[in-house]
Amino acid sequence: MNASPHEIALIEDAESDVLLIREAMEQAGLKFQLHVLNDGEEALEFITGIENDEAMPIPRLVILDLNLPKVSGSQVLERVRQSSRCASVPVLVLTSSDSPKDKAEVARFGATKYFRKSSRLDEFMNLGVEIRNLLEKEDFCSQASAR
């Protein structure tokens, strides 16, 4: 496994959820550098910055809340998928919604995984394992394509 920390962009407006997500990833044994963006507008600026600056690192994973202020998570997801440098980055959609409409919309825009925020702490902490599995899958695919 790669010894350097994973670059992860977290687009989440609730500070309490940011803390829980960070804790879930630490409990899963992940080494990571977390870039927290507090609303959809900041996320769009972040993506544009990556596109305009080749030296800016591309995140290994985007964790995206659907219900964001200023610009919706669905719009951010659509922009990630249109990005010249970020289109292939896995996107884990994180939401309290269990709406079939929301699930269909994020699937249409190419979300990699849909994780429903649970009000039960033990279920929420499963997020760390989901993130680790996504990153390990990406590591495996990257190694296989490099051969």
C-alpha positions as CSV (number, residue, x, y, z in Angstrom):
1,M,0.0,0.0,0.0
2,N,1.2,3.5,-0.7
3,A,2.9,5.1,2.3
4,S,2.1,8.7,1.4
5,P,-1.1,10.1,2.6
6,H,-4.2,10.0,0.3
7,E,-5.3,13.5,-0.9
8,I,-9.0,13.6,-0.2
9,A,-11.4,16.5,-0.9
10,L,-14.3,16.6,1.5
11,I,-17.2,18.9,0.4
12,E,-19.4,19.2,3.5
13,D,-21.0,22.2,5.2
14,A,-21.7,20.6,8.7
15,E,-18.7,20.8,11.0
16,S,-20.0,17.9,13.1
17,D,-20.1,15.7,10.1
18,V,-16.5,16.7,9.1
19,L,-15.3,15.7,12.5
20,L,-17.2,12.3,12.3
21,I,-15.8,11.6,8.8
22,R,-12.3,12.4,9.9
23,E,-12.7,10.1,12.9
24,A,-14.2,7.3,10.7
25,M,-11.2,7.5,8.4
26,E,-8.7,7.5,11.3
27,Q,-10.5,4.4,12.8
28,A,-10.1,2.7,9.5
29,G,-6.4,3.2,9.6
30,L,-6.1,5.6,6.7
31,K,-3.3,8.0,6.2
32,F,-4.9,11.1,4.5
33,Q,-4.6,14.8,3.8
34,L,-8.1,16.2,4.0
35,H,-9.1,19.3,2.1
36,V,-12.4,20.6,3.5
37,L,-14.6,22.7,1.3
38,N,-17.6,24.2,3.1
39,D,-20.1,24.8,0.2
40,G,-20.7,24.0,-3.4
41,E,-19.3,27.3,-4.6
42,E,-15.9,26.6,-2.9
43,A,-15.9,23.1,-4.5
44,L,-16.4,24.6,-8.0
45,E,-13.5,27.0,-7.4
46,F,-11.4,24.1,-6.2
47,I,-12.0,22.1,-9.3
48,T,-11.3,25.1,-11.5
49,G,-8.1,25.7,-9.6
50,I,-7.0,22.1,-10.3
51,E,-7.8,22.5,-14.0
52,N,-5.9,25.8,-14.3
53,D,-2.8,24.7,-12.3
54,E,-1.0,21.5,-13.4
55,A,1.1,21.6,-10.2
56,M,-2.0,21.4,-8.0
57,P,-2.6,17.7,-6.9
58,I,-5.6,15.9,-8.1
59,P,-7.5,14.3,-5.1
60,R,-7.6,10.5,-4.9
61,L,-11.2,10.7,-3.7
62,V,-13.9,13.3,-3.5
63,I,-16.4,12.9,-0.6
64,L,-19.5,15.0,-1.5
65,D,-22.5,16.0,0.6
66,L,-25.6,16.4,-1.6
67,N,-27.2,19.1,0.4
68,L,-24.8,22.0,0.2
69,P,-25.3,25.8,0.4
70,K,-24.8,28.0,-2.7
71,V,-24.4,25.2,-5.3
72,S,-25.9,21.7,-4.9
73,G,-23.9,18.5,-4.5
74,S,-25.5,17.3,-7.8
75,Q,-24.2,20.3,-9.6
76,V,-20.7,19.8,-8.1
77,L,-20.7,16.1,-9.1
78,E,-21.7,17.1,-12.7
79,R,-18.8,19.6,-12.8
80,V,-16.3,17.0,-11.5
81,R,-17.3,14.6,-14.2
82,Q,-16.9,17.3,-16.9
83,S,-13.5,18.3,-15.5
84,S,-10.4,17.7,-17.7
85,R,-8.3,16.6,-14.8
86,C,-10.9,15.3,-12.2
87,A,-13.3,13.3,-14.4
88,S,-12.0,9.9,-13.3
89,V,-11.7,10.7,-9.6
90,P,-14.0,8.4,-7.5
91,V,-16.8,10.4,-5.9
92,L,-18.5,9.1,-2.7
93,V,-21.8,10.9,-2.3
94,L,-22.6,11.3,1.4
95,T,-26.2,12.3,2.3
96,S,-29.0,12.0,4.8
97,S,-31.4,11.4,1.9
98,D,-32.7,8.0,1.1
99,S,-34.7,9.4,-1.8
100,P,-34.8,7.2,-5.0
101,K,-34.8,10.5,-7.0
102,D,-31.5,11.6,-5.4
103,K,-29.9,8.1,-5.9
104,A,-31.0,8.2,-9.6
105,E,-29.7,11.7,-10.1
106,V,-26.2,11.0,-8.6
107,A,-26.0,7.7,-10.5
108,R,-26.8,9.6,-13.7
109,F,-23.9,12.0,-13.0
110,G,-21.5,9.1,-12.3
111,A,-21.1,8.9,-8.5
112,T,-18.9,6.0,-7.6
113,K,-20.7,5.2,-4.3
114,Y,-23.7,6.4,-2.3
115,F,-23.5,6.4,1.5
116,R,-26.4,7.4,3.6
117,K,-25.5,9.3,6.8
118,S,-26.9,7.3,9.7
119,S,-28.0,8.8,13.0
120,R,-26.4,5.8,14.7
121,L,-22.7,6.4,15.4
122,D,-21.6,2.8,14.8
123,E,-23.3,2.8,11.3
124,F,-21.8,6.2,10.4
125,M,-18.3,4.9,11.4
126,N,-18.6,2.2,8.7
127,L,-17.9,5.1,6.3
128,G,-14.2,4.8,7.1
129,V,-14.2,1.2,5.8
130,E,-16.1,2.2,2.7
131,I,-13.5,4.9,2.0
132,R,-10.6,2.5,2.6
133,N,-12.2,0.0,0.2
134,L,-12.6,2.6,-2.5
135,L,-9.0,3.8,-2.1
136,E,-7.6,0.2,-2.1
137,K,-9.6,-0.6,-5.3
138,E,-8.2,2.5,-7.0
139,D,-4.6,1.5,-5.9
140,F,-5.2,-2.0,-7.3
141,C,-6.5,-0.6,-10.6
142,S,-3.6,1.9,-10.9
143,Q,-1.0,-0.8,-10.3
144,A,-2.7,-3.1,-12.8
145,S,-2.8,-0.5,-15.5
146,A,0.9,0.4,-14.9
147,R,2.0,-3.1,-15.8
